[in-house]
Amino acid sequence: MKDIRIAVVISNARVGNTANNLEQMAGWIKEAAEKKASIVCFPEMAITGFHVQKKIIEVAETIPGPATDYLANLAKINKITILAGLAEKNLSGHISATHVVISQKGIKGIYRKVHLGPSEKALFISGDAIPVFKDNGIQFGIQLCYDAHFPDLSTTMALKGADLIFIPHASPRTSPGEKIKSWMRHLPARAYDNGVFVIACNQCGKNGKGLDFPGVALVLSPSGEVIQSYAGTDEHMIIADLKAADLKKVRSHKMRYFLPNRRPEIYLK
């Protein structure tokens, strides 16, 4: 990978107010570009807002659609790649929890949440692909919230060449301190076991449909150490410089890079 500066945003997203959500995102995108970030990542479903009631269908959009067209224009104007999530409606009317990668040239890729939380299964359909994206000299995967609790997903992304894994969340309830304590139980392991950077962020505040989100963001090194973190109640943005040398240091160390020593041929015997 190449050295890269990223921006990670904690944002409030109210369900049924997509236009305002996008307007707020535009401000963060502009600020991230001014601070020389190459990629800016927003929380899960920050475009449409998140909830697990049937009315989510009313705010779901197709891809491409009005929201992604708007963000594609912002990506071009600000010369930045945007990672942003929405409730995606397909041509059959089914809904996915989706994160889209939008570069200066338009939509570059799509990730649809593979592991749905128990409360999501009645409304959403799960994705069945694990893509790895290439942009700005790096390779990265995207997971969404509940996905992060399944180690095989991170390992698969790493085996496919991911150097970074972005994990946007829409994880409500608890205090910011309790939420980051929860994340620190499993996210460092995803980084450490696979030798990848892990970047996570959450929505914050009330969504207008009964959910309240603690504002949390976390950037972890390939050795599972905290590069930067934030826990609070307000919208916030972290700027982090991720160094190729830090990745090389782990992956060139025979005792600290575990992935090449897997033995998948015996795991399912």
Rosetta blueprint (number, residue, H / E / L):
1 M L
2 K L
3 D L
4 I E
5 R E
6 I E
7 A E
8 V E
9 V E
10 I E
11 S L
12 N L
13 A L
14 R L
15 V L
16 G L
17 N L
18 T H
19 A H
20 N H
21 N H
22 L H
23 E H
24 Q H
25 M H
26 A H
27 G H
28 W H
29 I H
30 K H
31 E H
32 A H
33 A H
34 E H
35 K L
36 K L
37 A L
38 S L
39 I E
40 V E
41 C E
42 F L
43 P L
44 E L
45 M L
46 A L
47 I L
48 T L
49 G L
50 F L
51 H L
52 V L
53 Q L
54 K L
55 K L
56 I H
57 I H
58 E H
59 V H
60 A L
61 E E
62 T L
63 I L
64 P L
65 G L
66 P H
67 A H
68 T H
69 D H
70 Y H
71 L H
72 A H
73 N H
74 L H
75 A H
76 K H
77 I H
78 N H
79 K L
80 I L
81 T E
82 I E
83 L E
84 A E
85 G E
86 L E
87 A E
88 E E
89 K E
90 N L
91 L L
92 S L
93 G L
94 H L
95 I E
96 S E
97 A E
98 T E
99 H E
100 V E
101 V E
102 I E
103 S E
104 Q L
105 K L
106 G E
107 I E
108 K E
109 G E
110 I E
111 Y E
112 R E
113 K L
114 V L
115 H L
116 L L
117 G L
118 P L
119 S L
120 E L
121 K L
122 A L
123 L L
124 F E
125 I L
126 S L
127 G L
128 D L
129 A L
130 I L
131 P L
132 V L
133 F E
134 K E
135 D E
136 N L
137 G L
138 I E
139 Q E
140 F E
141 G E
142 I E
143 Q L
144 L L
145 C H
146 Y H
147 D H
148 A H
149 H H
150 F L
151 P H
152 D H
153 L H
154 S H
155 T H
156 T H
157 M H
158 A H
159 L H
160 K L
161 G L
162 A L
163 D L
164 L E
165 I E
166 F E
167 I E
168 P E
169 H E
170 A L
171 S L
172 P L
173 R L
174 T L
175 S L
176 P H
177 G H
178 E H
179 K H
180 I H
181 K H
182 S H
183 W H
184 M H
185 R H
186 H H
187 L H
188 P H
189 A H
190 R H
191 A H
192 Y H
193 D H
194 N H
195 G L
196 V L
197 F E
198 V E
199 I E
200 A E
201 C E
202 N E
203 Q L
204 C L
205 G E
206 K E
207 N L
208 G L
209 K L
210 G L
211 L L
212 D E
213 F E
214 P L
215 G E
216 V E
217 A E
218 L E
219 V E
220 L E
221 S L
222 P L
223 S L
224 G L
225 E L
226 V E
227 I E
228 Q E
229 S E
230 Y E
231 A E
232 G E
233 T L
234 D L
235 E L
236 H E
237 M E
238 I E
239 I E
240 A E
241 D E
242 L E
243 K L
244 A H
245 A H
246 D H
247 L H
248 K H
249 K H
250 V H
251 R H
252 S L
253 H L
254 K L
255 M L
256 R L
257 Y L
258 F L
259 L H
260 P H
261 N H
262 R L
263 R L
264 P H
265 E H
266 I H
267 Y H
268 L L
269 K L
